[in-house]
């Protein structure tokens, strides 16, 4: 990570950076942070499309093996947006977009998927209005069909379950409820 922060993306020694990241082998999730930092540096750089393509090809296996889908989407989206802004035409752009879409689709926590979807919309809007419109439509559709579509609704649900279990425990310990009273809570 420090290398990516200290050296401008235009001056990255890709072989050296590759070895640094490859040597993070105790816990491969630790490879995510330098990849995120690298992607953020690319967006702020003046790298042309060919340079970004070389970078992606070099680090492709690391990027595609990021374990946390939202982190993987973050890295891929930065590279994609930079290439689209550069009006770079190559199959690599289509590949990155396809991987990005597949990864967003597998995020299984609704509120997180919504947050990532809105983040993608903002990022895409800087480079491609059609991509931004597509993502906002997918995100809005998800929001409409998700019961627990925000962190606050999940928090309220968890709090209500805690209150329910605490109250039920008090009723049982105090002997104020009988079995037929408990059956009323079976559907919750």
BAFIRO-805307 format. One line per 5 residues: number of its first residue (from 1); their letters; for each residue y, z, x of N, C-alpha, C, O. Coordinates in nm, 3 decimals. Layout:
% BAFIRO-805307
NUM> A> Y Z X Y Z X Y Z X Y Z X; ...
% end
This chain:
% BAFIRO-805307
1> XXXXX> -0.119 0.000 0.082 0.000 0.000 0.000 0.126 0.000 0.086 0.222 -0.071 0.058; 0.124 0.081 0.193 0.241 0.089 0.279 0.275 -0.046 0.341 0.392 -0.082 0.352; 0.173 -0.119 0.381 0.197 -0.252 0.438 0.269 -0.341 0.338 0.365 -0.409 0.373; 0.224 -0.339 0.214 0.285 -0.423 0.110 0.428 -0.379 0.079 0.511 -0.461 0.040; 0.457 -0.251 0.096 0.592 -0.201 0.070 0.686 -0.231 0.187 0.806 -0.252 0.167
6> XXXXX> 0.632 -0.232 0.308 0.716 -0.245 0.427 0.738 -0.389 0.472 0.838 -0.419 0.537; 0.646 -0.477 0.436 0.655 -0.616 0.481 0.687 -0.704 0.360 0.620 -0.694 0.257; 0.787 -0.790 0.372 0.815 -0.882 0.260 0.695 -0.974 0.234 0.624 -1.011 0.327; 0.674 -1.009 0.110 0.557 -1.091 0.072 0.554 -1.221 0.150 0.446 -1.272 0.182; 0.670 -1.276 0.182 0.675 -1.402 0.256 0.618 -1.389 0.397 0.580 -1.488 0.459
11> XXXXX> 0.611 -1.265 0.446 0.563 -1.243 0.584 0.427 -1.172 0.591 0.385 -1.127 0.697; 0.361 -1.163 0.477 0.229 -1.101 0.478 0.136 -1.176 0.573 0.131 -1.299 0.574; 0.064 -1.100 0.652 -0.047 -1.155 0.730 -0.169 -1.135 0.639 -0.224 -1.025 0.630; -0.211 -1.242 0.572 -0.315 -1.229 0.469 -0.447 -1.179 0.526 -0.517 -1.102 0.459; -0.482 -1.221 0.647 -0.606 -1.174 0.708 -0.601 -1.024 0.734 -0.697 -0.951 0.707
16> XXXXX> -0.488 -0.978 0.788 -0.470 -0.835 0.816 -0.473 -0.754 0.686 -0.541 -0.652 0.678; -0.399 -0.800 0.584 -0.396 -0.731 0.456 -0.533 -0.729 0.391 -0.573 -0.629 0.331; -0.604 -0.839 0.402 -0.740 -0.847 0.348 -0.829 -0.740 0.412 -0.904 -0.671 0.343; -0.821 -0.729 0.544 -0.903 -0.629 0.615 -0.865 -0.487 0.574 -0.951 -0.401 0.557; -0.735 -0.463 0.557 -0.691 -0.330 0.512 -0.754 -0.294 0.378 -0.806 -0.185 0.359
21> XXXXX> -0.748 -0.389 0.285 -0.800 -0.362 0.151 -0.953 -0.355 0.153 -1.013 -0.273 0.084; -1.015 -0.442 0.231 -1.161 -0.442 0.240 -1.212 -0.309 0.295 -1.320 -0.264 0.257; -1.136 -0.247 0.384 -1.179 -0.121 0.445 -1.164 -0.001 0.351 -1.205 0.109 0.386; -1.106 -0.022 0.236 -1.103 0.083 0.134 -1.237 0.073 0.061 -1.250 0.002 -0.038; -1.335 0.145 0.111 -1.469 0.130 0.055 -1.530 0.260 0.004 -1.640 0.259 -0.051
26> XXXXX> -1.460 0.371 0.021 -1.513 0.497 -0.029 -1.510 0.498 -0.182 -1.610 0.531 -0.247; -1.397 0.463 -0.237 -1.382 0.453 -0.382 -1.301 0.327 -0.409 -1.180 0.324 -0.387; -1.369 0.223 -0.456 -1.303 0.092 -0.470 -1.187 0.093 -0.569 -1.105 0.001 -0.568; -1.178 0.196 -0.654 -1.063 0.203 -0.744 -0.935 0.222 -0.664 -0.826 0.189 -0.711; -0.948 0.274 -0.541 -0.831 0.292 -0.455 -0.775 0.158 -0.406 -0.666 0.154 -0.350
31> XXXXX> -0.847 0.050 -0.427 -0.797 -0.082 -0.390 -0.692 -0.131 -0.489 -0.615 -0.223 -0.459; -0.689 -0.072 -0.605 -0.598 -0.119 -0.710 -0.451 -0.106 -0.669 -0.373 -0.199 -0.687; -0.414 0.009 -0.615 -0.273 0.032 -0.583 -0.215 -0.072 -0.487 -0.107 -0.124 -0.515; -0.281 -0.105 -0.376 -0.223 -0.209 -0.291 -0.219 -0.347 -0.359 -0.129 -0.426 -0.331; -0.315 -0.376 -0.446 -0.314 -0.503 -0.517 -0.198 -0.510 -0.616 -0.134 -0.614 -0.632
36> XXXXX> -0.170 -0.398 -0.683 -0.056 -0.390 -0.774 0.074 -0.408 -0.696 0.161 -0.485 -0.736; 0.086 -0.338 -0.584 0.206 -0.347 -0.501 0.225 -0.489 -0.449 0.337 -0.541 -0.445; 0.115 -0.552 -0.410 0.120 -0.690 -0.362 0.168 -0.784 -0.472 0.253 -0.870 -0.448; 0.115 -0.769 -0.593 0.154 -0.855 -0.705 0.302 -0.836 -0.739 0.373 -0.933 -0.767; 0.348 -0.711 -0.737 0.490 -0.684 -0.764 0.578 -0.748 -0.657 0.686 -0.799 -0.687
41> XXXXX> 0.533 -0.744 -0.531 0.609 -0.804 -0.421 0.615 -0.956 -0.436 0.717 -1.018 -0.405; 0.505 -1.015 -0.483 0.502 -1.161 -0.501 0.608 -1.203 -0.602 0.679 -1.302 -0.580; 0.619 -1.130 -0.713 0.715 -1.165 -0.817 0.859 -1.160 -0.764 0.944 -1.239 -0.804; 0.884 -1.066 -0.674 1.020 -1.051 -0.619 1.046 -1.145 -0.502 1.157 -1.150 -0.449; 0.945 -1.219 -0.462 0.955 -1.302 -0.342 1.001 -1.444 -0.373 1.023 -1.482 -0.488
46> XXXXX> 1.015 -1.520 -0.266 1.046 -1.662 -0.280 0.924 -1.747 -0.244 0.937 -1.864 -0.211; 0.806 -1.686 -0.251 0.683 -1.761 -0.219 0.669 -1.881 -0.312 0.694 -1.872 -0.432; 0.629 -1.992 -0.255 0.606 -2.110 -0.339 0.466 -2.103 -0.400 0.387 -2.015 -0.366; 0.436 -2.197 -0.488 0.308 -2.198 -0.559 0.188 -2.206 -0.467 0.087 -2.139 -0.490; 0.197 -2.288 -0.362 0.084 -2.300 -0.269 0.056 -2.168 -0.198 -0.060 -2.133 -0.177
51> XXXXX> 0.162 -2.096 -0.162 0.144 -1.967 -0.093 0.080 -1.865 -0.187 -0.007 -1.787 -0.146; 0.123 -1.864 -0.313 0.064 -1.771 -0.410 -0.081 -1.808 -0.436 -0.166 -1.720 -0.452; -0.110 -1.937 -0.441 -0.248 -1.982 -0.460 -0.334 -1.934 -0.343 -0.444 -1.883 -0.364; -0.286 -1.949 -0.220 -0.362 -1.902 -0.102 -0.386 -1.752 -0.110 -0.495 -1.703 -0.080; -0.283 -1.679 -0.151 -0.295 -1.534 -0.165 -0.400 -1.500 -0.271 -0.486 -1.415 -0.248
56> XXXXX> -0.392 -1.566 -0.387 -0.489 -1.537 -0.493 -0.631 -1.569 -0.449 -0.722 -1.490 -0.472; -0.650 -1.684 -0.388 -0.784 -1.724 -0.344 -0.838 -1.622 -0.244 -0.956 -1.587 -0.248; -0.752 -1.576 -0.153 -0.794 -1.479 -0.051 -0.838 -1.346 -0.115 -0.937 -1.286 -0.073; -0.763 -1.302 -0.216 -0.787 -1.170 -0.276 -0.856 -1.175 -0.412 -0.867 -1.074 -0.481; -0.903 -1.292 -0.449 -0.962 -1.315 -0.581 -1.072 -1.214 -0.614 -1.071 -1.156 -0.723
61> XXXXX> -1.166 -1.194 -0.523 -1.276 -1.102 -0.553 -1.226 -0.959 -0.576 -1.275 -0.890 -0.665; -1.129 -0.916 -0.496 -1.073 -0.782 -0.516 -1.003 -0.773 -0.651 -1.020 -0.676 -0.724; -0.923 -0.874 -0.682 -0.847 -0.872 -0.807 -0.939 -0.876 -0.928 -0.920 -0.799 -1.023; -1.038 -0.963 -0.925 -1.127 -0.976 -1.041 -1.221 -0.857 -1.056 -1.283 -0.840 -1.160; -1.231 -0.775 -0.952 -1.316 -0.656 -0.959 -1.238 -0.528 -0.980 -1.293 -0.419 -0.963
66> XXXXX> -1.109 -0.539 -1.016 -1.034 -0.420 -1.052 -1.101 -0.360 -1.175 -1.123 -0.428 -1.275; -1.134 -0.231 -1.166 -1.216 -0.169 -1.270 -1.141 -0.138 -1.400 -1.200 -0.145 -1.508; -1.015 -0.104 -1.390 -0.939 -0.066 -1.509 -0.874 -0.194 -1.566 -0.787 -0.253 -1.502; -0.916 -0.236 -1.686 -0.866 -0.362 -1.740 -0.714 -0.374 -1.746 -0.659 -0.480 -1.718; -0.645 -0.266 -1.783 -0.498 -0.274 -1.792 -0.436 -0.300 -1.655 -0.335 -0.370 -1.646
71> XXXXX> -0.493 -0.244 -1.550 -0.445 -0.269 -1.413 -0.472 -0.414 -1.372 -0.389 -0.479 -1.309; -0.589 -0.462 -1.408 -0.625 -0.601 -1.376 -0.531 -0.698 -1.447 -0.485 -0.795 -1.387; -0.502 -0.673 -1.574 -0.408 -0.756 -1.649 -0.271 -0.753 -1.582 -0.205 -0.856 -1.572; -0.229 -0.637 -1.537 -0.099 -0.621 -1.473 -0.089 -0.711 -1.350 0.009 -0.784 -1.334; -0.188 -0.705 -1.263 -0.188 -0.786 -1.140 -0.192 -0.935 -1.174 -0.111 -1.013 -1.124
76> XXXXX> -0.286 -0.974 -1.260 -0.299 -1.115 -1.296 -0.172 -1.169 -1.361 -0.131 -1.282 -1.334; -0.110 -1.088 -1.446 0.009 -1.136 -1.517 0.126 -1.159 -1.422 0.203 -1.254 -1.441; 0.141 -1.075 -1.322 0.248 -1.096 -1.224 0.227 -1.228 -1.148 0.321 -1.305 -1.129; 0.106 -1.252 -1.106 0.078 -1.376 -1.032 0.097 -1.497 -1.124 0.155 -1.598 -1.084; 0.048 -1.485 -1.246 0.061 -1.595 -1.342 0.208 -1.628 -1.370 0.248 -1.744 -1.365
81> XXXXX> 0.286 -1.526 -1.399 0.427 -1.548 -1.431 0.500 -1.611 -1.313 0.583 -1.700 -1.332; 0.470 -1.566 -1.193 0.536 -1.625 -1.076 0.501 -1.774 -1.064 0.589 -1.856 -1.038; 0.375 -1.807 -1.082 0.334 -1.947 -1.072 0.397 -2.032 -1.183 0.438 -2.146 -1.158; 0.404 -1.979 -1.303 0.465 -2.052 -1.414 0.614 -2.073 -1.389 0.667 -2.181 -1.414; 0.681 -1.968 -1.340 0.824 -1.982 -1.307 0.847 -2.091 -1.203 0.948 -2.162 -1.207
86> XXXXX> 0.753 -2.103 -1.110 0.765 -2.203 -1.003 0.727 -2.343 -1.055 0.737 -2.442 -0.983; 0.685 -2.348 -1.181 0.637 -2.473 -1.241 0.523 -2.534 -1.158 0.514 -2.655 -1.139; 0.438 -2.443 -1.111 0.325 -2.484 -1.028 0.214 -2.535 -1.118 0.169 -2.465 -1.209; 0.170 -2.655 -1.092 0.063 -2.714 -1.173 -0.063 -2.725 -1.090 -0.070 -2.802 -0.994; -0.161 -2.646 -1.129 -0.288 -2.644 -1.058 -0.389 -2.574 -1.148 -0.350 -2.497 -1.236
91> XXXXX> -0.514 -2.599 -1.126 -0.619 -2.535 -1.208 -0.619 -2.384 -1.188 -0.671 -2.311 -1.273; -0.563 -2.336 -1.078 -0.560 -2.191 -1.053 -0.475 -2.119 -1.158 -0.504 -2.005 -1.194; -0.371 -2.186 -1.207 -0.285 -2.126 -1.309 -0.365 -2.107 -1.438 -0.358 -2.001 -1.501; -0.439 -2.207 -1.476 -0.524 -2.200 -1.596 -0.631 -2.093 -1.578 -0.660 -2.018 -1.671; -0.689 -2.086 -1.459 -0.793 -1.986 -1.432 -0.737 -1.844 -1.445 -0.798 -1.759 -1.509
96> XXXXX> -0.622 -1.820 -1.384 -0.561 -1.687 -1.389 -0.529 -1.650 -1.533 -0.555 -1.537 -1.575; -0.474 -1.744 -1.609 -0.440 -1.716 -1.750 -0.565 -1.686 -1.831 -0.565 -1.598 -1.917; -0.671 -1.759 -1.804 -0.798 -1.736 -1.875 -0.853 -1.597 -1.844 -0.896 -1.526 -1.934; -0.851 -1.559 -1.717 -0.899 -1.426 -1.678 -0.812 -1.316 -1.739 -0.861 -1.212 -1.782; -0.682 -1.341 -1.741 -0.588 -1.247 -1.799 -0.619 -1.225 -1.947 -0.627 -1.112 -1.994
101> XXXXX> -0.637 -1.335 -2.021 -0.668 -1.326 -2.164 -0.801 -1.255 -2.189 -0.810 -1.170 -2.277; -0.903 -1.290 -2.110 -1.035 -1.225 -2.127 -1.026 -1.076 -2.099 -1.088 -0.995 -2.168; -0.948 -1.040 -1.998 -0.937 -0.898 -1.963 -0.861 -0.822 -2.070 -0.899 -0.710 -2.104; -0.753 -0.880 -2.123 -0.679 -0.813 -2.230 -0.769 -0.793 -2.351 -0.763 -0.690 -2.418; -0.854 -0.891 -2.379 -0.944 -0.882 -2.494 -1.043 -0.767 -2.483 -1.085 -0.713 -2.585
106> XXXXX> -1.080 -0.727 -2.362 -1.181 -0.620 -2.347 -1.120 -0.481 -2.340 -1.195 -0.383 -2.333; -0.989 -0.469 -2.342 -0.929 -0.336 -2.349 -0.968 -0.278 -2.484 -0.938 -0.337 -2.588; -1.036 -0.163 -2.482 -1.093 -0.112 -2.607 -1.020 0.008 -2.666 -1.066 0.065 -2.765; -0.909 0.047 -2.608 -0.829 0.155 -2.664 -0.709 0.090 -2.733 -0.621 0.036 -2.666; -0.705 0.095 -2.866 -0.603 0.018 -2.939 -0.459 0.042 -2.893 -0.385 -0.054 -2.870
111> XXXXX> -0.418 0.169 -2.879 -0.278 0.193 -2.842 -0.248 0.141 -2.703 -0.137 0.095 -2.676; -0.347 0.148 -2.611 -0.328 0.096 -2.476 -0.321 -0.057 -2.479 -0.238 -0.118 -2.411; -0.407 -0.117 -2.559 -0.407 -0.263 -2.571 -0.274 -0.312 -2.628 -0.221 -0.415 -2.585; -0.219 -0.237 -2.724 -0.088 -0.272 -2.778 0.021 -0.261 -2.672 0.105 -0.350 -2.658; 0.019 -0.152 -2.597 0.119 -0.132 -2.493 0.112 -0.243 -2.388 0.214 -0.295 -2.345
116> XXXXX> -0.010 -0.278 -2.348 -0.029 -0.385 -2.251 0.016 -0.519 -2.311 0.078 -0.600 -2.243; -0.016 -0.541 -2.438 0.024 -0.665 -2.505 0.175 -0.680 -2.511 0.228 -0.789 -2.487; 0.245 -0.572 -2.541 0.391 -0.578 -2.544 0.447 -0.599 -2.403 0.546 -0.670 -2.385; 0.384 -0.537 -2.304 0.426 -0.558 -2.165 0.407 -0.703 -2.122 0.493 -0.761 -2.055; 0.294 -0.760 -2.161 0.269 -0.902 -2.130 0.373 -0.992 -2.198 0.421 -1.088 -2.138
121> XXXXX> 0.405 -0.959 -2.322 0.505 -1.039 -2.394 0.637 -1.040 -2.318 0.700 -1.145 -2.301; 0.679 -0.922 -2.272 0.804 -0.913 -2.196 0.796 -0.996 -2.067 0.889 -1.069 -2.033; 0.683 -0.983 -1.996 0.667 -1.056 -1.870 0.662 -1.207 -1.895 0.726 -1.284 -1.823; 0.586 -1.248 -1.997 0.574 -1.391 -2.027 0.708 -1.451 -2.069 0.737 -1.567 -2.037; 0.788 -1.374 -2.139 0.916 -1.425 -2.189 1.006 -1.473 -2.075 1.092 -1.558 -2.096
126> XXXXX> 0.987 -1.420 -1.957 1.067 -1.459 -1.841 1.029 -1.597 -1.788 1.105 -1.659 -1.714; 0.910 -1.644 -1.827 0.862 -1.770 -1.769 0.814 -1.871 -1.872 0.825 -1.992 -1.850; 0.761 -1.823 -1.985 0.702 -1.915 -2.081 0.714 -1.860 -2.223 0.643 -1.767 -2.260; 0.804 -1.916 -2.299 0.822 -1.873 -2.438 0.695 -1.893 -2.520 0.660 -1.804 -2.597; 0.622 -2.006 -2.506 0.498 -2.021 -2.584 0.395 -1.911 -2.552 0.327 -1.862 -2.643
131> XXXXX> 0.382 -1.874 -2.425 0.288 -1.766 -2.390 0.334 -1.634 -2.450 0.253 -1.556 -2.500; 0.465 -1.609 -2.447 0.519 -1.485 -2.504 0.496 -1.481 -2.655 0.459 -1.377 -2.710; 0.518 -1.593 -2.721 0.498 -1.599 -2.867 0.351 -1.578 -2.903 0.319 -1.508 -2.999; 0.263 -1.639 -2.825 0.119 -1.622 -2.850 0.079 -1.475 -2.834 0.004 -1.422 -2.916; 0.128 -1.411 -2.729 0.091 -1.272 -2.703 0.150 -1.179 -2.809 0.083 -1.086 -2.854
136> XXXXX> 0.273 -1.203 -2.850 0.332 -1.115 -2.952 0.257 -1.129 -3.084 0.241 -1.031 -3.156; 0.210 -1.249 -3.116 0.132 -1.268 -3.238 -0.001 -1.193 -3.230 -0.041 -1.127 -3.325; -0.069 -1.203 -3.116 -0.196 -1.131 -3.099 -0.175 -0.981 -3.107 -0.254 -0.908 -3.166; -0.067 -0.935 -3.046 -0.038 -0.792 -3.043 -0.001 -0.742 -3.183 -0.046 -0.635 -3.225; 0.080 -0.818 -3.255 0.118 -0.779 -3.390 -0.003 -0.775 -3.483 -0.017 -0.685 -3.566
141> XXXXX> -0.091 -0.874 -3.468 -0.214 -0.877 -3.550 -0.299 -0.754 -3.522 -0.353 -0.693 -3.614; -0.311 -0.718 -3.395 -0.386 -0.598 -3.358 -0.322 -0.474 -3.419 -0.392 -0.387 -3.471; -0.192 -0.466 -3.412 -0.122 -0.348 -3.467 -0.147 -0.335 -3.617 -0.166 -0.225 -3.667; -0.146 -0.448 -3.687 -0.168 -0.446 -3.832 -0.309 -0.403 -3.870 -0.330 -0.345 -3.976; -0.406 -0.431 -3.784 -0.546 -0.402 -3.817 -0.598 -0.274 -3.754 -0.713 -0.235 -3.778
146> XXXXX> -0.517 -0.207 -3.673 -0.563 -0.086 -3.604 -0.516 0.039 -3.676 -0.398 0.057 -3.704; -0.611 0.125 -3.704 -0.580 0.252 -3.767 -0.506 0.342 -3.669 -0.403 0.401 -3.702; -0.558 0.351 -3.551 -0.498 0.437 -3.448 -0.427 0.349 -3.346 -0.476 0.329 -3.235; -0.313 0.298 -3.384 -0.247 0.200 -3.300 -0.137 0.257 -3.213 -0.068 0.181 -3.144; -0.118 0.387 -3.214 -0.018 0.445 -3.125 -0.069 0.576 -3.070 -0.155 0.642 -3.129
151> XXXXX> -0.015 0.613 -2.956 -0.054 0.739 -2.893 -0.018 0.856 -2.984 -0.090 0.955 -2.988; 0.093 0.846 -3.058 0.134 0.956 -3.145 0.038 0.973 -3.263 0.011 1.086 -3.304; -0.015 0.863 -3.317 -0.110 0.877 -3.428 -0.241 0.938 -3.379 -0.304 1.016 -3.450; -0.281 0.902 -3.258 -0.403 0.962 -3.201 -0.380 1.110 -3.175 -0.467 1.192 -3.201; -0.263 1.143 -3.123 -0.230 1.282 -3.096 -0.230 1.363 -3.226 -0.282 1.475 -3.229
156> XXXXX> -0.172 1.309 -3.332 -0.169 1.378 -3.461 -0.311 1.397 -3.515 -0.343 1.501 -3.571; -0.396 1.297 -3.498 -0.535 1.305 -3.544 -0.609 1.414 -3.468 -0.681 1.494 -3.529; -0.593 1.419 -3.337 -0.660 1.521 -3.255 -0.611 1.659 -3.294 -0.690 1.753 -3.306; -0.479 1.673 -3.313 -0.423 1.802 -3.354 -0.479 1.846 -3.488 -0.510 1.964 -3.506; -0.493 1.754 -3.583 -0.545 1.790 -3.715 -0.692 1.831 -3.706 -0.735 1.922 -3.776
161> XXXXX> -0.769 1.764 -3.620 -0.909 1.803 -3.601 -0.918 1.942 -3.538 -1.005 2.021 -3.574; -0.830 1.970 -3.443 -0.828 2.104 -3.381 -0.795 2.210 -3.485 -0.859 2.315 -3.490; -0.696 2.182 -3.568 -0.657 2.276 -3.673 -0.772 2.296 -3.772 -0.800 2.408 -3.814; -0.838 2.187 -3.809 -0.951 2.192 -3.901 -1.064 2.279 -3.844 -1.115 2.367 -3.913; -1.103 2.255 -3.720 -1.214 2.330 -3.662 -1.177 2.477 -3.642 -1.260 2.565 -3.662
166> XXXXX> -1.053 2.501 -3.603 -1.009 2.640 -3.586 -1.011 2.714 -3.721 -1.060 2.826 -3.730; -0.957 2.649 -3.825 -0.954 2.711 -3.958 -1.094 2.735 -4.012 -1.122 2.841 -4.068; -1.180 2.638 -3.996 -1.317 2.651 -4.043 -1.388 2.766 -3.971 -1.462 2.843 -4.032; -1.364 2.777 -3.841 -1.423 2.887 -3.764 -1.376 3.022 -3.814 -1.456 3.115 -3.826; -1.248 3.034 -3.844 -1.194 3.159 -3.897 -1.253 3.193 -4.033 -1.285 3.309 -4.060
171> XXXXX> -1.269 3.093 -4.119 -1.327 3.116 -4.252 -1.471 3.166 -4.240 -1.512 3.258 -4.311; -1.547 3.105 -4.152 -1.687 3.143 -4.135 -1.697 3.285 -4.079 -1.772 3.368 -4.130; -1.620 3.313 -3.972 -1.625 3.446 -3.909 -1.580 3.557 -4.005 -1.634 3.668 -4.001; -1.486 3.527 -4.089 -1.437 3.630 -4.181 -1.522 3.641 -4.307 -1.499 3.728 -4.391; -1.621 3.552 -4.321 -1.711 3.558 -4.436 -1.645 3.512 -4.565 -1.691 3.548 -4.674
176> XXXXX> -1.541 3.435 -4.555 -1.470 3.391 -4.675 -1.520 3.260 -4.732 -1.466 3.210 -4.831; -1.621 3.204 -4.672 -1.673 3.079 -4.730 -1.825 3.083 -4.732 -1.890 3.149 -4.650; -1.880 3.012 -4.826 -2.024 3.004 -4.843 -2.067 2.861 -4.814 -1.983 2.773 -4.795; -2.198 2.839 -4.812 -2.251 2.706 -4.778 -2.195 2.595 -4.867 -2.165 2.486 -4.817; -2.180 2.620 -4.995 -2.130 2.514 -5.083 -1.983 2.481 -5.052 -1.939 2.369 -5.078
181> XXXXX> -1.907 2.577 -4.996 -1.770 2.547 -4.952 -1.771 2.458 -4.828 -1.687 2.369 -4.813; -1.867 2.484 -4.740 -1.875 2.407 -4.616 -1.910 2.261 -4.643 -1.867 2.172 -4.571; -1.990 2.237 -4.748 -2.029 2.100 -4.778 -1.910 2.011 -4.815 -1.919 1.889 -4.806; -1.799 2.071 -4.856 -1.678 1.995 -4.888 -1.622 1.926 -4.763 -1.551 1.826 -4.774; -1.654 1.978 -4.646 -1.601 1.924 -4.521 -1.694 1.820 -4.457 -1.664 1.769 -4.349
186> XXX> -1.804 1.789 -4.521 -1.899 1.695 -4.464 -1.841 1.556 -4.440 -1.878 1.488 -4.345; -1.751 1.514 -4.526 -1.696 1.379 -4.516 -1.587 1.364 -4.411 -1.546 1.251 -4.381; -1.539 1.470 -4.354 -1.427 1.463 -4.259 -1.475 1.421 -4.122 -1.394 1.410 -4.030
% end
